[in-house]
């Protein structure tokens, strides 16, 4: 029975050490400013929109819709270049 308590204690110590390590790593990472976070979110949104347009371009057969998607893609790529 003593061994069971011992192993539980060791397990608790190991999990506490891992939690402390994760906390130290989280504090060591530099925090992004609100402006940087906003820029990252905007860029991710533009990349998502770009991937959606590309997938639609693959399957569309309507020439007018294809032209509209290509214009939208050009516009998104211009916005992505501005973000960088």
N, C-alpha and C positions, 0 to 999 in steps of 0.2 A: 504494500500500500504506500510505503514511503517513496518508492520509486515513481509512482504515479504523480504524487505531489511535486516531486523534484522535476520531472519532465514538464509539468504544467508551468512551474516557475521559470524554467529555462525558456519555454515557448513564449511566456509573457515578456521576459527580458528581451528576447530576439525581436518580438513585434514592437516593443517600445523603442528599441534601437533603430529599427527600420523607419518608424514614424518620425523619430528625431532627425534622422538623416534626410528624409523627404522634406521636413520643415526647413532644415538648413539650406537645402538646394533651392527651395522655393524663395527663400529670402535672398539668396545669392544672385538670383536672376534679376537683371535690371528691369524695372517696371517701365512699361511704355507710357508715354504721355497720352493724354486724351486725344490730342491731334494725331499722334501716330496710330492709336487704336482706330480712330475714325478712318484714316487713310487705308489701313489694312482691311477694315471691313468693306470699304468702298471697292478696293481692288478685288477682294474675294467675290463680291457681288458681281462685278464686271466679268470676272473669269467664269462665274457660273452662267451668266447670261450668254457669254460667248460660246460656251460648250453646248448650251441649249440650241442656239442658232445653228451651230455646226451640225448637230444631230438632225435638225429639221431640214437643213440643206441636203443632207444625204438622201432623204426619203421623198422630198418634194418633186413633183413632175410638172407643176404649174409654172410656166415661165415668168408670169408677173409676180407670183409669190416668191420665186427664186430671186428675182431682181430686188425685191423689197428686202429679203433676208440678206442679200449681199451688201446692200446699202447699210443695213443695220449693223452688219459685221464690221464694215469699214469704220463706222461711227464708234463702235465699241473699242476697236483696236486703237483708234486715235485717242480715246479717253484713257485707255491703258497706258499708252505712251506718255500721256500727261502725268499720270500717277507716278511714273518712275523717275 
